[in-house]
Amino acid sequence: MLPDPYTGAPGVTRIADDTYEVTVRITTDKGDKRIRFALRLEESFNESKLVFSPLLNRFLKGEDFQNRAVKISDSGRIRNELQTLCSEALSYVQNKMILSFDKIPQATISREDQIKLRQILTGTRRITPSGSTGWN
């Protein structure tokens, strides 16, 4: 992350092999605050980058979703990513989120990637809490 082009605030600065200082700015109508905090990576740099990459992007680009270590948080991340990418293709019935593939814009997710997406969602269904999400 580069310095903020408007304020000149630094973005991310490496302060050690496994530690980075991050500067963020929070602005509301009541004030403006700049905060700096340090993040220490517990994994290698390349492994840590994956934490910040959307799961669906990683899976669509070929990361093995079927044999990776599964985390219960994956289902929440995938739901959030779908809400961001294609909210117009989602509907809700009680506590179930339903994805209608025919309503996903091809400009957002190509037909080819939608085929992969269906495989991914079917494969990750095993981690989804019972009754909370439906992929149609």
Order of alpha helices (4+ residues) and beta strands (2+ residues): beta-beta-beta-alpha-alpha-alpha-beta-beta-alpha-beta
